Amino acid sequence: MATKEDILEQIVEEYLIWQGYFVRHNLKFLPRPQNANEGNHSDIDVVGINPTLRGHRRVKVVSCKSWQHGFSFEGELCAIRERRRRRGRDAWKSVRELVHPRWAAGFMHAIEQATGSRKFTYVLAITRGVGDKRLWEQDEEFIDMLEGNPIQVLTLRDIMSEMFDDDHSTTLAASEVGRLMQVLRAAGTLPASW
């Protein structure tokens, strides 16, 4: 279970369980090949495996960005490509597996070690998107770094809307955070369209 600070990770976990995935949090990875002075690892926020699915849908690898101001697709791309700093560090470091070959190699290795597969869907889970998400989903450089694996952007609204579709609203959630979302919706606190 994710720590209480990682609420978006917990919601993503609930969403993947609801879809039939087994989940794992904070899968660590290092760049490959690793240099002796590279001791800092990165991590994959959530990995889901659904044994009933095949191909890219079987494994979902999720990077969560719960930024309160939302995620600007164009702004983040520009900051990465222009080597700018965002949120106190180099912008590329927030998605190092998408832009740096050695980090991408370490990322792919970690996924293969954990799931037995190099096929997956890379999911960027965000609180709110600003602009056109296709800028990320169709970015050829990102897709090349991921060895051709597809990229999907999911907003919190997307997740909540799908989970609380009226056809599924009576199924009890698998986690405390999921159950809290159900109770808030039942109380009228969350929009009915969620």
Backbone hydrogen bonds in HBPLUS format (Angstrom, degrees):
<---DONOR---> <-ACCEPTOR-->    atom                        ^
c    i                          cat <-CA-CA->   ^        H-A-AA   ^      H-
h    n   atom  resd res      DA  || num        DHA   H-A  angle D-A-AA Bond
n    s   type  num  typ     dist DA aas  dist angle  dist       angle   num
A0006-ASP N   A0003-THR O   2.98 MM   3  5.56 153.9  2.05 118.3 125.7     1
A0010-GLN N   A0006-ASP O   3.10 MM   4  6.49 150.6  2.19 148.1 156.8     2
A0011-ILE N   A0007-ILE O   2.94 MM   4  6.26 152.7  2.01 149.7 157.1     3
A0012-VAL N   A0008-LEU O   2.86 MM   4  6.10 161.2  1.90 151.9 157.1     4
A0013-GLU N   A0009-GLU O   2.83 MM   4  6.05 156.0  1.89 145.8 152.9     5
A0014-GLU N   A0010-GLN O   2.98 MM   4  6.24 162.1  2.01 146.8 150.6     6
A0015-TYR N   A0011-ILE O   2.92 MM   4  6.17 159.3  1.96 149.8 155.6     7
A0016-LEU N   A0012-VAL O   2.87 MM   4  6.15 161.9  1.90 157.1 160.9     8
A0017-ILE N   A0013-GLU O   2.92 MM   4  6.14 164.8  1.94 157.1 161.5     9
A0018-TRP N   A0014-GLU O   2.88 MM   4  6.02 159.8  1.92 148.8 155.0    10
A0019-GLN N   A0015-TYR O   3.07 MM   4  6.36 133.4  2.29 136.4 148.7    11
A0019-GLN N   A0016-LEU O   3.02 MM   3  4.96 127.2  2.31  92.8 107.2    12
A0021-TYR N   A0016-LEU O   2.88 MM   5  5.21 165.4  1.90 145.0 141.2    13
A0020-GLY N   A0017-ILE O   2.87 MM   3  5.01 160.4  1.91 109.1 115.1    14
A0022-PHE N   A0049-ILE O   2.82 MM  27  5.24 163.5  1.84 141.6 143.4    15
A0049-ILE N   A0022-PHE O   2.85 MM  27  5.24 154.8  1.92 147.9 156.3    16
A0024-ARG N   A0047-VAL O   2.87 MM  23  5.23 140.6  2.02 147.2 158.7    17
A0047-VAL N   A0024-ARG O   2.83 MM  23  5.23 157.6  1.88 154.7 160.7    18
A0026-ASN N   A0045-ASP O   2.94 MM  19  4.64 153.4  2.01 121.3 123.0    19
A0027-LEU N   A0044-ILE O   2.98 MM  17  4.96 140.4  2.14 146.2 144.4    20
A0044-ILE N   A0027-LEU O   2.73 MM  17  4.96 156.6  1.78 136.0 142.6    21
A0029-PHE N   A0042-SER O   2.87 MM  13  5.47 155.4  1.93 145.2 146.1    22
A0042-SER N   A0029-PHE O   2.92 MM  13  5.47 171.7  1.92 165.0 166.9    23
A0032-ARG N   A0102-ARG O   2.87 MM  70  5.02 158.8  1.92 128.4 129.6    24
A0038-GLU N   A0035-ASN O   3.10 MM   3  5.49 167.0  2.12 118.9 121.2    25
A0046-VAL N   A0062-VAL O   3.21 MM  16  5.03 160.4  2.25 140.4 142.1    26
A0062-VAL N   A0046-VAL O   2.73 MM  16  5.03 174.6  1.74 169.4 167.6    27
A0048-GLY N   A0060-LYS O   2.77 MM  12  5.01 165.1  1.79 152.3 157.2    28
A0060-LYS N   A0048-GLY O   2.86 MM  12  5.01 159.8  1.90 141.7 148.1    29
A0050-ASN N   A0058-ARG O   2.81 MM   8  5.08 162.8  1.84 153.4 159.0    30
A0053-LEU N   A0050-ASN O   3.13 MM   3  5.76 169.3  2.14 122.7 126.1    31
A0058-ARG N   A0055-GLY O   3.26 MM   3  5.78 153.8  2.33 112.8 119.4    32
A0121-THR N   A0059-VAL O   2.89 MM  62  6.33 152.0  1.97 151.9 160.0    33
A0061-VAL N   A0121-THR O   2.93 MM  60  6.17 167.4  1.94 158.7 161.4    34
A0123-VAL N   A0061-VAL O   2.73 MM  62  5.86 172.5  1.73 154.9 156.3    35
A0063-SER N   A0123-VAL O   2.85 MM  60  6.24 161.6  1.88 169.2 175.0    36
A0125-ALA N   A0063-SER O   2.89 MM  62  6.05 154.8  1.95 145.6 153.6    37
A0065-LYS N   A0125-ALA O   2.82 MM  60  6.21 158.5  1.87 166.2 173.3    38
A0070-GLY N   A0067-TRP O   3.08 MM   3  5.40 159.6  2.13 112.0 118.2    39
A0071-PHE N   A0128-ARG O   2.71 MM  57  6.07 155.7  1.76 160.7 168.5    40
A0130-VAL N   A0071-PHE O   2.79 MM  59  5.62 150.3  1.87 148.0 139.1    41
A0076-GLU N   A0072-SER O   2.88 MM   4  5.89 165.1  1.90 153.5 156.7    42
A0073-PHE N   A0130-VAL O   3.18 MM  57  6.29 151.5  2.26 155.1 161.0    43
A0077-LEU N   A0073-PHE O   3.12 MM   4  6.23 159.9  2.16 142.6 148.6    44
A0078-CYS N   A0074-GLU O   2.91 MM   4  6.10 165.8  1.93 154.5 158.2    45
A0079-ALA N   A0075-GLY O   3.01 MM   4  6.15 160.5  2.05 144.5 150.1    46
A0080-ILE N   A0076-GLU O   2.97 MM   4  6.16 154.0  2.04 148.0 154.6    47
A0081-ARG N   A0077-LEU O   2.91 MM   4  6.11 173.5  1.92 158.0 159.5    48
A0082-GLU N   A0078-CYS O   2.82 MM   4  5.80 149.8  1.91 150.2 158.1    49
A0084-ARG N   A0079-ALA O   2.83 MM   5  4.85 163.8  1.85 150.2 153.1    50
A0083-ARG N   A0080-ILE O   3.23 MM   3  5.15 160.5  2.27 103.0 107.5    51
A0091-ALA N   A0084-ARG O   2.92 MM   7  5.96 174.8  1.93 155.7 154.5    52
A0086-ARG N   A0089-ARG O   2.77 MM   3  5.60 153.6  1.84 171.6 164.7    53
A0089-ARG N   A0086-ARG O   3.16 MM   3  5.60 161.8  2.19 116.1 121.3    54
A0093-LYS N   A0090-ASP O   3.05 MM   3  5.76 151.0  2.14 119.4 127.1    55
A0094-SER N   A0091-ALA O   3.26 MM   3  6.06 163.6  2.29 121.9 125.4    56
A0095-VAL N   A0092-TRP O   3.11 MM   3  5.62 154.5  2.18 113.5 120.9    57
A0098-LEU N   A0095-VAL O   2.84 MM   3  5.60 160.9  1.87 126.9 133.2    58
A0099-VAL N   A0096-ARG O   3.26 MM   3  5.36 149.1  2.37 101.4 109.9    59
A0100-HIS N   A0096-ARG O   3.05 MM   4  5.64 157.5  2.11 156.0 155.5    60
A0104-ALA N   A0100-HIS O   2.80 MM   4  5.98 157.5  1.85 161.1 168.9    61
A0105-ALA N   A0101-PRO O   2.92 MM   4  6.12 152.3  1.99 144.2 151.2    62
A0106-GLY N   A0102-ARG O   3.10 MM   4  6.32 155.7  2.16 140.2 146.3    63
A0107-PHE N   A0103-TRP O   2.87 MM   4  6.05 153.8  1.94 147.5 155.1    64
A0108-MET N   A0104-ALA O   2.88 MM   4  6.11 165.5  1.90 152.9 155.9    65
A0109-HIS N   A0105-ALA O   2.98 MM   4  6.13 157.0  2.04 144.8 151.5    66
A0110-ALA N   A0106-GLY O   2.96 MM   4  6.16 159.7  2.00 146.6 151.6    67
A0111-ILE N   A0107-PHE O   3.04 MM   4  6.33 158.3  2.09 152.0 157.6    68
A0112-GLU N   A0108-MET O   3.00 MM   4  6.20 163.6  2.03 149.6 154.3    69
A0113-GLN N   A0109-HIS O   2.89 MM   4  6.11 159.7  1.93 152.7 158.5    70
A0114-ALA N   A0110-ALA O   3.01 MM   4  6.15 152.3  2.09 143.9 150.9    71
A0115-THR N   A0111-ILE O   2.83 MM   4  5.85 149.5  1.92 152.8 160.6    72
A0116-GLY N   A0112-GLU O   2.75 MM   4  4.74 146.1  1.86 130.6 137.5    73
A0122-TYR N   A0150-PRO O   2.91 MM  28  6.20 165.1  1.94 168.1 163.4    74
A0152-GLN N   A0122-TYR O   2.77 MM  30  6.17 155.5  1.83 162.9 169.1    75
A0124-LEU N   A0152-GLN O   2.83 MM  28  6.26 158.9  1.87 158.8 166.1    76
A0154-LEU N   A0124-LEU O   2.92 MM  30  6.15 164.6  1.95 145.9 149.8    77
A0126-ILE N   A0154-LEU O   2.88 MM  28  6.30 159.6  1.93 159.5 166.0    78
A0156-LEU N   A0126-ILE O   2.87 MM  30  6.22 118.0  2.26 148.7 165.4    79
A0135-LEU N   A0132-ASP O   3.16 MM   3  6.01 165.7  2.18 121.2 124.9    80
A0136-TRP N   A0133-LYS O   3.00 MM   3  5.67 146.0  2.12 117.0 124.5    81
A0137-GLU N   A0133-LYS O   3.09 MM   4  6.37 169.0  2.10 149.6 152.9    82
A0138-GLN N   A0134-ARG O   2.90 MM   4  5.49 150.4  1.99 139.2 143.1    83
A0139-ASP N   A0136-TRP O   3.41 MM   3  5.21 167.6  2.43 101.4 105.0    84
A0143-ILE N   A0139-ASP O   3.04 MM   4  6.30 167.5  2.06 155.9 159.7    85
A0144-ASP N   A0140-GLU O   2.87 MM   4  5.99 153.7  1.93 145.3 152.5    86
A0145-MET N   A0141-GLU O   3.04 MM   4  6.28 155.6  2.10 144.4 150.5    87
A0146-LEU N   A0142-PHE O   3.08 MM   4  6.40 138.5  2.26 142.8 154.4    88
A0146-LEU N   A0143-ILE O   3.14 MM   3  5.02 126.1  2.44  91.7 105.8    89
A0148-GLY N   A0143-ILE O   2.81 MM   5  5.04 162.5  1.84 151.7 150.5    90
A0147-GLU N   A0144-ASP O   3.03 MM   3  5.03 152.9  2.11 113.6 112.8    91
A0149-ASN N   A0146-LEU O   3.13 MM   3  5.45 164.7  2.16 113.6 118.3    92
A0159-ILE N   A0155-THR O   3.05 MM   4  6.42 163.8  2.08 156.5 159.4    93
A0160-MET N   A0156-LEU O   2.91 MM   4  6.11 172.4  1.92 156.3 158.3    94
A0161-SER N   A0157-ARG O   2.82 MM   4  5.84 162.5  1.85 150.7 156.3    95
A0162-GLU N   A0158-ASP O   3.06 MM   4  6.21 164.2  2.08 149.5 153.4    96
A0163-MET N   A0159-ILE O   2.96 MM   4  6.13 165.6  1.98 153.3 157.9    97
A0164-PHE N   A0160-MET O   2.93 MM   4  5.92 150.0  2.02 147.8 154.8    98
A0165-ASP N   A0162-GLU O   3.44 MM   3  5.40 162.9  2.47 106.4 105.3    99
A0168-HIS N   A0165-ASP O   2.86 MM   3  5.69 159.6  1.90 131.9 137.3   100
A0171-THR N   A0168-HIS O   3.20 MM   3  5.79 162.6  2.23 120.0 125.0   101
A0179-ARG N   A0175-SER O   2.92 MM   4  6.15 158.2  1.97 149.6 155.8   102
A0180-LEU N   A0176-GLU O   2.89 MM   4  6.11 153.6  1.96 146.8 154.4   103
A0181-MET N   A0177-VAL O   3.02 MM   4  6.30 154.3  2.08 144.6 150.7   104
A0182-GLN N   A0178-GLY O   3.05 MM   4  6.38 153.4  2.13 145.3 152.4   105
A0183-VAL N   A0179-ARG O   2.90 MM   4  6.19 159.4  1.94 153.4 158.7   106
A0184-LEU N   A0180-LEU O   2.89 MM   4  6.11 162.0  1.92 153.6 158.4   107
A0185-ARG N   A0181-MET O   2.98 MM   4  6.16 153.5  2.06 143.9 151.3   108
A0186-ALA N   A0182-GLN O   2.88 MM   4  6.12 161.5  1.91 150.5 155.8   109
A0187-ALA N   A0183-VAL O   2.93 MM   4  6.12 142.4  2.07 143.8 153.9   110
A0189-THR N   A0184-LEU O   2.90 MM   5  5.19 141.5  2.05 170.2 163.3   111
A0188-GLY N   A0185-ARG O   2.97 MM   3  5.15 155.5  2.03 105.7 113.6   112
A0194-TRP N   A0191-PRO O   2.99 MM   3  5.56 162.7  2.02 115.8 121.3   113
